[in-house]
Amino acid sequence: MTARAYPYMNDKKDAILTIREYENSVAMPEEERVTYLDPRGGLHLKVGDDKAADYAEYAMKCAEYVRFGDEIDLATCGGYNSHDALKICTTPQILLDAGFEQKPMLYTQRHLLRAIAPKIDDDPHRHGLPIEQVKRFPELFESPAMLANSPARGDVLLAVLCATDPDGLPIIAGIKPDGRGNYELNEIETNMVLSIYGKRNFGRYFNMLCEPGSLIYISKEKSQELERLSKLQLLGDYSNLDFNTIIRRPECLVNQSSTGFRGPETEAREARVSSKATSAEIEKETNMENPTLEQMEAWRDQATERLSLFARSNAIEEPIGIGEECYQLGEDCYKPDRYDQFRWVTEDQFDSVLPPGIEHDRYIAMTNMTGFDDEIKEWSTNWNDPGYWHDAAADALWSSNDGAYWTTRDEDPSDAVTARAVAASQIAVELDGDALIERTPENIRLLHDIVDTVHDMDPESDLGYYRAYPSATWPWTVGEHLTDGEIAEKTMYGGWNPDKDRYLRVNKDGDWVGMGQTTADRLVWDNRTPILESVGAYADDMPDTLVDRVCVMDEHASAALVKAPDPWTGIDAYPMADHGRIPDPDPGIDPSAGADRMGPGIGM
């Protein structure tokens, strides 16, 4: 779609009309408009029509804003080329000042439709933005409240727009500087705009963006306006920020030539996944004759399960950068339970499960088509016909992208962070079930840290029963706001002795139970499964540093500890002076302790 032509823009009447058209298209509040209608319906500038020349440049911008709005209208009515992205704007000056190159800023139709889809609790990809607000994106990108390095990826810049969604959540956007996309039937270079949505828990997120090395730019005026819109106190502790200037070059531009980080555990982890993903079961069912619906679905589901294993591993290792080409497994791809967040696999991974040719085409077709009765009969009859499946795959991709297909990874950075935490949690629990996670000081320390983090986020979490509070700090933790009588009762029933017990914990009755280091360590180790599961349950807010440590739990070796047991096992001999944190954990289980799992119940 080409830009709308305004041949008489130099005429003051046409300039005012163009401005008014934009104002109407976004349902602009009256106080923000620069035009008005007189009682007879005549259109004027509020400052006077003789000032029209001063608004000529703004009128030209409004023409571009309206052009983007027209593309939105076409895309939401099915009249836009299905292969083209929308052009929000050319790269605004603030991004050029930060070091971006002048390229069109494209926005995929898929992201658009997700942005305007009404929110529902069980689908985080529906963002509920009014279409009139989406049409204001070009204007909002010109004057963001702040720019910062993405906490999730080094190749994405985060923009905080001076706007909130209908729930009052500040709107953020990810921008990838070296993307490629289709526009007006041509593949072009673009500063690709990823998901745009209202960010939950923005106060904490804002603090993270303001950390040293993260902040790129912050507008004092726009950030104050965002405070008003969101009803959040954001700038109170940041009066010394460098406002209205580019503070540093964005990390995504510094790292632009990087091919992506692959941690030292990548090859071992991929080997484990590959051993499952190359099962001969798929090949066995490939050459069936006139298979039943159940057999065809079993073939599809087996392939999906193996691809999903790769996708989950990729959520941790991230071999595919945002904006890089890969296969997407789709939203409705019949993925196994708990795998719905994992969608991206490399070409090599896809081909290792489904070799190019009939298996590849068959899977693409089946996951992108609804299996009506006539289609199911055709599938069965032509199960081993390469030509049929080649054409079926092409037809399916033309009409749908709900299943697997070749694309670019356009995942929102915050979604990637959440998926990584969920993947780390699931894999750690599975590895522990296979006895591949050992009881080491690093892993015990991690379990304590997870308990503390989750309980801080959610004081009602059951993980609070596993928390070890240093006895020396009880007045400022569990004892705050309690009366002397309440403290005496909790101590009496729980048995905590502050002169003897290094730690206390709160049991299910609310009583205070005394513990030594060995008992505290055993408590989290015996309950490691719910603790590790909480990393996924609280994935949206789980710190990256904790997730990183969960990802390598299986790499901590304890062979030396097995050969030479800790002589202090079973002895609580830590000096009380070190009361600020839990000391290094005891790596061994008390030999005198019973084999029964230690729970959080009454009297424990």
C-alpha positions as CSV (number, residue, x, y, z in Angstrom):
1,M,0.0,0.0,0.0
2,T,1.4,3.4,-1.0
3,A,1.2,6.5,1.1
4,R,-1.9,8.6,0.6
5,A,-1.3,11.6,-1.6
6,Y,-2.0,15.2,-0.3
7,P,-1.3,17.3,-3.4
8,Y,-2.5,20.5,-1.9
9,M,-0.9,20.3,1.5
10,N,0.5,23.8,1.1
11,D,-3.0,25.1,1.1
12,K,-4.0,26.0,4.6
13,K,-7.5,24.5,4.3
14,D,-6.0,21.1,3.3
15,A,-3.5,21.2,6.1
16,I,-6.2,21.9,8.6
17,L,-8.4,19.1,7.1
18,T,-5.5,16.6,7.3
19,I,-4.9,17.4,11.0
20,R,-8.6,17.1,11.7
21,E,-8.8,13.7,9.9
22,Y,-6.0,12.4,12.2
23,E,-7.6,13.8,15.3
24,N,-10.9,12.0,14.4
25,S,-9.2,8.8,13.4
26,V,-7.7,8.3,16.9
27,A,-10.7,9.7,18.8
28,M,-8.4,12.4,20.2
29,P,-9.8,14.1,23.4
30,E,-10.9,17.7,22.8
31,E,-8.3,19.2,25.0
32,E,-5.5,17.6,22.9
33,R,-6.9,18.8,19.5
34,V,-5.6,21.8,17.7
35,T,-8.7,22.1,15.5
36,Y,-12.3,22.8,16.2
37,L,-15.7,23.2,14.5
38,D,-17.6,26.4,14.7
39,P,-21.4,26.4,15.2
40,R,-21.9,26.2,11.4
41,G,-19.6,23.2,11.0
42,G,-16.7,25.2,9.7
43,L,-13.2,23.9,10.5
44,H,-10.6,26.1,12.1
45,L,-7.3,26.1,14.1
46,K,-7.8,26.9,17.8
47,V,-4.9,29.4,17.5
48,G,-6.5,31.0,14.4
49,D,-6.5,30.1,10.8
50,D,-3.8,32.7,10.0
51,K,-1.3,30.4,11.8
52,A,-1.9,27.6,9.4
53,A,1.6,27.9,7.9
54,D,3.0,27.2,11.3
55,Y,1.2,23.8,11.2
56,A,2.3,22.7,7.8
57,E,5.0,20.4,9.1
58,Y,2.6,18.9,11.6
59,A,0.0,18.4,8.9
60,M,2.5,16.4,6.8
61,K,3.1,14.2,9.9
62,C,-0.6,13.7,10.3
63,A,-0.8,12.5,6.7
64,E,1.7,9.8,7.6
65,Y,-0.2,9.0,10.8
66,V,-3.4,8.6,8.8
67,R,-1.6,6.4,6.3
68,F,-0.7,4.0,9.1
69,G,-4.3,4.1,10.4
70,D,-5.5,3.2,6.9
71,E,-3.2,0.2,6.8
72,I,-4.6,-0.9,10.2
73,D,-8.2,-0.6,8.9
74,L,-7.3,-2.7,5.9
75,A,-5.4,-5.4,7.9
76,T,-8.3,-5.7,10.4
77,C,-10.8,-6.1,7.6
78,G,-8.9,-8.7,5.6
79,G,-8.0,-6.3,2.8
80,Y,-4.3,-6.0,3.4
81,N,-1.7,-8.2,1.7
82,S,-1.3,-11.2,4.0
83,H,2.5,-11.3,3.4
84,D,3.1,-7.6,4.2
85,A,3.9,-6.0,7.5
86,L,2.5,-2.6,8.4
87,K,4.8,0.5,8.4
88,I,4.4,2.4,11.6
89,C,6.7,5.2,10.6
90,T,10.2,6.0,9.5
91,T,12.8,5.8,12.3
92,P,12.1,8.8,14.5
93,Q,14.8,11.3,15.4
94,I,15.3,10.1,19.0
95,L,16.3,6.7,17.7
96,L,18.6,8.2,15.1
97,D,20.2,10.2,17.9
98,A,20.7,6.9,19.8
99,G,22.6,5.4,16.8
100,F,19.9,3.7,14.8
101,E,20.0,3.8,11.0
102,Q,17.1,5.4,9.1
103,K,14.9,2.5,8.1
104,P,11.1,1.9,8.0
105,M,9.8,0.7,11.3
106,L,7.6,-2.3,10.4
107,Y,5.0,-4.1,12.6
108,T,3.6,-7.5,11.6
109,Q,-0.1,-8.1,11.2
110,R,0.2,-10.9,13.7
111,H,1.4,-8.5,16.3
112,L,-1.3,-6.0,15.4
113,L,-4.1,-8.5,15.8
114,R,-2.6,-9.6,19.2
115,A,-2.4,-6.0,20.3
116,I,-6.1,-5.3,19.7
117,A,-7.4,-8.7,20.8
118,P,-9.4,-8.4,24.1
119,K,-7.4,-9.6,27.1
120,I,-8.3,-13.0,28.6
121,D,-6.7,-14.5,31.7
122,D,-5.2,-17.7,30.1
123,D,-3.7,-16.0,27.0
124,P,-0.9,-13.5,27.7
125,H,-0.5,-12.7,24.0
126,R,-3.8,-10.7,23.9
127,H,-3.1,-7.2,24.9
128,G,-6.5,-5.4,24.7
129,L,-5.3,-2.1,23.2
130,P,-8.1,0.1,21.6
131,I,-7.6,0.4,17.9
132,E,-7.6,4.2,18.2
133,Q,-4.7,4.0,20.5
134,V,-2.8,1.7,18.1
135,K,-3.2,4.3,15.4
136,R,-1.3,6.7,17.6
137,F,1.8,4.6,17.7
138,P,3.7,6.7,15.1
139,E,3.2,9.8,17.3
140,L,4.1,7.9,20.5
141,F,7.3,6.6,19.1
142,E,8.5,10.1,18.2
143,S,8.5,11.1,21.9
144,P,8.9,8.1,24.2
145,A,9.1,8.4,28.0
146,M,12.3,6.4,28.0
147,L,14.6,4.0,26.1
148,A,16.6,1.2,27.8
149,N,18.5,-2.0,27.0
150,S,16.1,-4.9,27.0
151,P,16.5,-7.0,30.2
152,A,15.7,-10.1,28.1
153,R,17.9,-9.8,25.0
154,G,21.0,-8.0,24.0
155,D,19.7,-7.4,20.4
156,V,16.6,-5.5,21.3
157,L,16.0,-1.9,22.5
158,L,13.1,-1.3,24.9
159,A,10.9,1.8,24.4
160,V,8.5,2.9,27.2
161,L,5.8,4.9,25.5
162,C,4.0,7.8,27.1
163,A,0.7,6.0,27.2
164,T,-1.2,3.3,29.3
165,D,-3.5,0.5,28.3
166,P,-7.1,0.4,29.4
167,D,-6.0,-1.2,32.7
168,G,-3.6,1.7,33.4
169,L,-0.5,-0.3,32.6
170,P,2.4,1.6,31.0
171,I,2.9,0.5,27.3
172,I,6.3,-0.8,26.3
173,A,7.6,-1.9,22.9
174,G,10.6,-3.9,21.7
175,I,12.6,-2.7,18.7
176,K,15.2,-4.9,16.8
177,P,17.5,-2.7,14.8
178,D,18.6,-5.2,12.1
179,G,15.4,-7.0,11.1
180,R,14.0,-7.8,7.7
181,G,10.4,-7.7,6.7
182,N,8.0,-7.5,3.7
183,Y,6.4,-4.2,2.7
184,E,4.6,-3.3,-0.5
185,L,5.6,-6.8,-1.9
186,N,9.3,-6.2,-1.3
187,E,11.6,-7.6,1.3
188,I,13.4,-4.7,3.0
189,E,15.6,-3.9,5.9
190,T,13.7,-2.6,8.9
191,N,14.0,-1.5,12.5
192,M,11.5,-4.1,13.4
193,V,8.9,-3.3,16.1
194,L,8.0,-6.4,18.2
195,S,5.1,-6.7,20.6
196,I,3.6,-3.5,22.1
197,Y,1.6,-4.0,25.3
198,G,0.8,-2.8,28.8
199,K,3.5,-4.0,31.3
200,R,2.4,-5.5,34.6
201,N,4.4,-4.7,37.8
202,F,5.9,-1.7,36.0
203,G,7.2,-0.1,39.1
204,R,9.7,-2.9,39.7
205,Y,10.4,-3.1,36.0
206,F,11.1,0.7,35.9
207,N,13.7,0.3,38.7
208,M,15.4,-2.4,36.7
209,L,15.5,-0.3,33.5
210,C,17.1,2.6,35.5
211,E,20.0,0.4,36.8
212,P,23.5,1.5,35.7
213,G,24.2,0.4,32.2
214,S,20.6,-0.1,31.2
215,L,19.1,3.4,30.7
216,I,19.6,4.9,27.3
217,Y,17.3,8.0,27.4
218,I,14.6,9.4,29.7
219,S,12.4,12.4,29.0
220,K,11.6,14.3,32.2
221,E,8.3,15.7,30.7
222,K,7.1,12.4,29.3
223,S,8.1,10.3,32.3
224,Q,6.2,12.7,34.6
225,E,3.2,12.5,32.3
226,L,3.5,8.7,32.4
227,E,3.4,8.9,36.2
228,R,0.2,10.8,36.0
229,L,-1.4,8.4,33.5
230,S,-0.4,5.2,35.4
231,K,-0.8,6.6,38.9
232,L,2.6,5.3,39.7
233,Q,5.4,7.1,41.6
234,L,8.4,6.4,39.3
235,L,10.9,9.3,39.6
236,G,11.0,9.8,43.4
237,D,14.3,8.1,43.9
238,Y,15.8,9.1,40.5
239,S,16.1,12.9,40.7
240,N,19.8,12.7,39.7
241,L,19.1,11.0,36.3
242,D,20.5,12.6,33.1
243,F,17.2,13.7,31.6
244,N,16.5,14.5,27.9
245,T,19.9,13.3,26.6
246,I,21.3,10.1,25.1
247,I,23.2,8.6,27.9
248,R,24.9,5.7,26.1
249,R,24.8,3.7,22.9
250,P,22.2,0.9,23.0
251,E,23.5,-2.6,23.7
252,C,21.6,-3.9,20.6
253,L,23.7,-1.7,18.4
254,V,27.0,-2.6,20.1
255,N,26.1,-6.3,19.8
256,Q,24.6,-6.0,16.3
257,S,27.3,-8.2,14.7
258,S,27.0,-10.9,17.4
259,T,25.6,-14.2,16.4
260,G,24.2,-15.0,19.8
261,F,25.5,-16.6,23.0
262,R,25.6,-20.3,23.5
263,G,26.5,-21.3,27.0
264,P,28.9,-24.1,27.8
265,E,26.1,-26.5,28.7
266,T,24.5,-26.2,25.2
267,E,26.0,-29.2,23.5
268,A,25.3,-31.6,26.4
269,R,21.7,-30.4,26.7
270,E,21.1,-30.6,23.0
271,A,22.5,-34.1,22.9
272,R,19.9,-35.1,25.6
273,V,17.1,-33.6,23.6
274,S,18.3,-35.0,20.3
275,S,18.4,-38.6,21.6
276,K,14.7,-38.2,22.3
277,A,13.9,-36.3,19.1
278,T,15.3,-38.7,16.6
279,S,13.2,-41.7,17.6
280,A,12.5,-44.2,14.9
281,E,8.8,-44.2,15.8
282,I,8.1,-41.4,13.4
283,E,9.8,-43.1,10.6
284,K,7.9,-46.3,11.4
285,E,4.6,-44.6,10.9
286,T,5.6,-42.6,7.9
287,N,4.8,-45.2,5.3
288,M,1.5,-46.4,6.5
289,E,-1.2,-47.4,4.0
290,N,-4.6,-45.7,4.3
291,P,-4.0,-44.8,8.0
292,T,-6.9,-44.1,10.3
293,L,-7.5,-40.7,11.8
294,E,-6.1,-41.9,15.1
295,Q,-2.9,-43.1,13.4
296,M,-2.4,-39.9,11.5
297,E,-2.9,-37.8,14.6
298,A,-0.5,-40.1,16.5
299,W,2.2,-39.4,13.8
300,R,1.6,-35.7,14.0
301,D,1.6,-35.7,17.8
302,Q,4.8,-37.7,18.1
303,A,6.6,-35.2,15.8
304,T,5.2,-32.3,17.8
305,E,6.4,-33.7,21.1
306,R,9.9,-34.1,19.8
307,L,9.9,-30.6,18.3
308,S,8.6,-29.2,21.5
309,L,11.5,-30.7,23.4
310,F,13.9,-28.8,21.1
311,A,11.7,-25.6,21.5
312,R,11.9,-25.9,25.3
313,S,15.6,-26.3,25.3
314,N,15.9,-23.3,22.9
315,A,14.0,-21.2,25.5
316,I,17.0,-21.7,27.7
317,E,19.9,-21.7,25.3
318,E,18.4,-19.2,22.8
319,P,20.2,-20.3,19.7
320,I,17.7,-18.2,17.7
321,G,17.8,-14.5,18.1
322,I,14.7,-12.3,17.9
323,G,14.3,-11.4,14.2
324,E,16.3,-14.4,13.0
325,E,14.7,-17.0,10.7
326,C,13.5,-20.3,12.2
327,Y,10.5,-22.6,12.4
328,Q,7.6,-21.6,14.6
329,L,5.5,-24.5,16.0
330,G,2.3,-22.4,16.1
331,E,-0.3,-21.5,18.6
332,D,-2.7,-24.4,17.8
333,C,-0.2,-27.1,17.0
334,Y,-1.4,-29.8,19.3
335,K,1.6,-29.4,21.6
336,P,1.9,-31.5,24.7
337,D,0.7,-30.2,28.0
338,R,3.1,-27.6,29.6
339,Y,4.8,-26.9,26.2
340,D,2.4,-24.2,25.0
341,Q,5.0,-21.4,25.6
342,F,7.8,-23.0,23.6
343,R,7.5,-22.4,19.8
344,W,10.8,-21.7,18.2
345,V,13.1,-24.4,16.6
346,T,16.1,-24.1,14.2
347,E,16.0,-25.4,10.7
348,D,18.5,-28.2,11.6
349,Q,16.3,-29.3,14.5
350,F,13.1,-29.3,12.4
351,D,14.9,-31.3,9.7
352,S,16.3,-33.8,12.2
353,V,12.7,-34.7,13.2
354,L,11.0,-34.2,9.9
355,P,13.4,-34.6,6.9
356,P,12.7,-32.2,4.0
357,G,10.2,-33.7,1.6
358,I,7.0,-35.6,2.2
359,E,7.3,-35.7,6.0
360,H,8.1,-32.0,6.2
361,D,5.2,-31.0,3.9
362,R,2.8,-33.4,5.6
363,Y,3.4,-31.9,9.0
364,I,3.2,-28.3,7.7
365,A,-0.1,-29.1,6.1
366,M,-1.7,-31.1,9.0
367,T,-0.8,-28.4,11.6
368,N,-2.1,-25.6,9.5
369,M,-5.4,-27.2,8.3
370,T,-8.6,-28.2,10.1
371,G,-9.2,-31.8,9.6
372,F,-12.7,-31.9,8.2
373,D,-14.1,-35.2,7.0
374,D,-13.3,-34.7,3.4
375,E,-9.8,-33.6,4.2
376,I,-9.2,-36.5,6.5
377,K,-10.2,-39.0,3.7
378,E,-7.8,-37.2,1.3
379,W,-5.0,-37.4,3.9
380,S,-5.4,-41.1,4.4
381,T,-5.7,-41.9,0.6
382,N,-2.7,-39.7,-0.2
383,W,-0.6,-40.5,2.9
384,N,2.4,-41.5,0.8
385,D,2.0,-39.2,-2.1
386,P,4.8,-36.4,-2.0
387,G,3.0,-34.3,-4.7
388,Y,-0.2,-34.2,-2.8
389,W,1.5,-33.1,0.4
390,H,3.6,-30.5,-1.4
391,D,0.5,-28.8,-2.7
392,A,-1.4,-29.3,0.5
393,A,1.3,-27.5,2.5
394,A,1.4,-24.6,0.1
395,D,-2.4,-24.3,0.2
396,A,-2.4,-24.5,4.0
397,L,0.2,-21.8,4.4
398,W,-1.7,-19.5,2.1
399,S,-4.8,-19.6,4.2
400,S,-3.4,-20.1,7.7
401,N,-0.4,-19.6,10.0
402,D,-1.8,-21.4,13.0
403,G,0.5,-24.3,12.8
404,A,4.2,-24.9,12.0
405,Y,5.8,-22.6,9.4
406,W,9.1,-20.9,8.4
407,T,9.2,-17.3,9.8
408,T,11.3,-14.9,11.8
409,R,11.3,-15.1,15.6
410,D,9.1,-12.1,16.6
411,E,8.7,-13.1,20.2
412,D,8.2,-10.3,22.7
413,P,11.3,-10.0,25.0
414,S,9.2,-10.3,28.2
415,D,7.6,-13.5,26.8
416,A,11.0,-14.9,26.1
417,V,12.1,-14.2,29.7
418,T,9.0,-16.0,31.0
419,A,9.4,-19.0,28.7
420,R,13.0,-19.3,29.8
421,A,12.0,-19.5,33.5
422,V,9.3,-22.0,32.8
423,A,11.7,-24.2,30.8
424,A,14.4,-24.0,33.4
425,S,11.8,-25.0,36.1
426,Q,10.5,-28.0,34.1
427,I,13.9,-29.3,33.1
428,A,15.3,-29.0,36.6
429,V,12.4,-31.0,38.0
430,E,12.8,-33.7,35.3
431,L,16.6,-33.9,35.9
432,D,16.0,-34.2,39.6
433,G,13.5,-37.0,38.9
434,D,16.3,-38.8,37.0
435,A,18.7,-38.3,40.0
436,L,20.9,-35.9,37.8
437,I,20.8,-33.0,40.3
438,E,23.1,-33.5,43.3
439,R,23.0,-32.1,46.8
440,T,25.8,-29.6,46.5
441,P,26.4,-26.3,48.3
442,E,25.6,-24.3,45.2
443,N,22.2,-26.1,44.8
444,I,21.3,-25.8,48.4
445,R,22.1,-22.1,48.4
446,L,20.0,-21.7,45.2
447,L,17.0,-23.4,46.9
448,H,17.2,-21.1,49.8
449,D,17.4,-18.1,47.5
450,I,14.4,-19.2,45.5
451,V,12.4,-19.7,48.7
452,D,13.3,-16.1,49.9
453,T,12.6,-14.6,46.5
454,V,9.2,-16.2,46.0
455,H,8.1,-15.6,49.6
456,D,9.1,-11.9,49.2
457,M,7.0,-11.7,46.0
458,D,4.0,-13.6,47.5
459,P,3.9,-13.7,51.3
460,E,0.9,-16.1,51.1
461,S,3.0,-18.7,49.2
462,D,3.5,-22.1,50.9
463,L,7.2,-21.7,50.3
464,G,7.2,-19.5,53.4
465,Y,7.1,-22.7,55.5
466,Y,10.6,-23.6,54.1
467,R,12.1,-20.2,54.8
468,A,15.0,-19.9,57.3
469,Y,15.0,-16.6,59.2
470,P,18.2,-15.7,61.0
471,S,17.5,-15.6,64.7
472,A,19.4,-12.4,65.1
473,T,17.1,-10.5,62.8
474,W,13.7,-11.7,63.9
475,P,12.5,-8.3,65.3
476,W,12.6,-6.9,61.8
477,T,11.2,-9.9,60.0
478,V,8.7,-12.3,61.5
479,G,8.5,-10.4,64.8
480,E,7.5,-7.0,63.4
481,H,4.1,-5.7,64.6
482,L,3.7,-8.6,67.1
483,T,3.0,-8.1,70.7
484,D,5.1,-9.6,73.5
485,G,2.3,-12.0,74.3
486,E,2.0,-13.2,70.7
487,I,5.8,-13.7,70.4
488,A,5.9,-15.7,73.7
489,E,3.0,-17.9,72.5
490,K,4.7,-18.6,69.1
491,T,8.0,-19.4,70.8
492,M,6.4,-21.7,73.4
493,Y,4.5,-23.8,70.9
494,G,7.2,-23.9,68.3
495,G,10.1,-24.4,70.6
496,W,12.4,-21.7,69.2
497,N,15.3,-20.7,71.5
498,P,17.0,-17.5,70.2
499,D,20.1,-18.2,72.3
500,K,20.5,-21.7,70.9
501,D,18.9,-21.8,67.4
502,R,20.6,-20.0,64.6
503,Y,17.4,-19.9,62.6
504,L,13.7,-20.0,63.0
505,R,10.9,-20.9,60.6
506,V,7.2,-20.4,60.7
507,N,5.2,-23.7,60.6
508,K,1.6,-24.2,59.4
509,D,0.3,-23.3,62.8
510,G,2.2,-20.0,62.7
511,D,4.5,-21.1,65.5
512,W,8.2,-20.4,65.5
513,V,10.4,-23.5,65.2
514,G,14.1,-23.4,65.9
515,M,16.6,-24.8,63.4
516,G,20.3,-25.2,62.9
517,Q,22.1,-25.0,59.5
518,T,21.8,-28.7,58.8
519,T,18.0,-28.7,59.5
520,A,17.5,-25.6,57.3
521,D,19.4,-27.2,54.4
522,R,17.6,-30.5,54.7
523,L,14.3,-28.7,54.8
524,V,14.8,-27.1,51.4
525,W,16.5,-30.1,49.9
526,D,13.7,-32.5,50.9
527,N,11.1,-30.0,49.4
528,R,13.1,-29.1,46.3
529,T,10.4,-30.2,43.9
530,P,7.8,-27.6,44.9
531,I,10.6,-25.0,45.2
532,L,11.8,-25.7,41.7
533,E,8.3,-25.7,40.4
534,S,7.8,-22.2,41.8
535,V,10.4,-20.9,39.4
536,G,7.9,-21.6,36.6
537,A,4.8,-20.6,38.6
538,Y,6.3,-17.2,39.2
539,A,8.1,-17.0,35.9
540,D,6.9,-13.5,35.0
541,D,8.8,-12.0,37.9
542,M,11.6,-14.5,38.5
543,P,15.0,-12.7,38.5
544,D,17.3,-13.7,35.6
545,T,20.1,-14.4,37.9
546,L,18.1,-17.1,39.7
547,V,16.9,-18.6,36.4
548,D,20.5,-18.8,35.2
549,R,21.5,-20.8,38.3
550,V,18.6,-23.2,37.9
551,C,19.7,-23.8,34.3
552,V,23.1,-25.2,35.5
553,M,22.0,-27.2,38.6
554,D,22.9,-30.5,36.9
555,E,26.5,-29.3,36.3
556,H,27.5,-29.0,39.9
557,A,29.6,-32.1,40.7
558,S,29.9,-33.4,44.2
559,A,32.2,-36.4,43.7
560,A,34.8,-34.9,46.0
561,L,32.2,-34.4,48.7
562,V,31.2,-38.1,48.4
563,K,34.8,-39.2,48.9
564,A,35.5,-36.9,51.8
565,P,32.3,-36.2,53.8
566,D,32.1,-32.9,55.6
567,P,33.3,-33.4,59.2
568,W,30.8,-30.9,60.4
569,T,27.8,-32.8,59.1
570,G,25.1,-32.8,61.8
571,I,26.9,-30.0,63.9
572,D,25.5,-26.5,64.0
573,A,28.7,-24.5,64.7
574,Y,28.3,-21.2,62.8
575,P,29.2,-18.0,64.8
576,M,26.2,-15.8,65.6
577,A,28.0,-12.7,64.4
578,D,27.3,-13.7,60.8
579,H,23.6,-13.0,61.0
580,G,23.0,-11.0,57.8
581,R,22.5,-14.0,55.6
582,I,22.3,-17.8,55.6
583,P,25.9,-19.0,55.6
584,D,27.3,-21.5,53.0
585,P,25.1,-24.6,53.1
586,D,26.2,-27.9,54.6
587,P,26.8,-30.2,51.6
588,G,26.0,-33.4,53.4
589,I,22.8,-34.8,54.9
590,D,23.1,-35.6,58.6
591,P,23.8,-39.3,58.8
592,S,21.8,-39.6,62.0
593,A,18.7,-38.1,60.3
594,G,15.9,-40.4,59.2
595,A,15.3,-41.2,55.6
596,D,11.8,-39.7,55.7
597,R,11.2,-36.5,53.7
598,M,11.1,-33.4,55.9
599,G,7.8,-31.6,55.5
600,P,6.5,-28.2,56.7
601,G,3.9,-29.5,59.0
602,I,3.0,-28.8,62.6
603,G,5.9,-29.1,65.0
604,M,8.4,-29.5,62.3
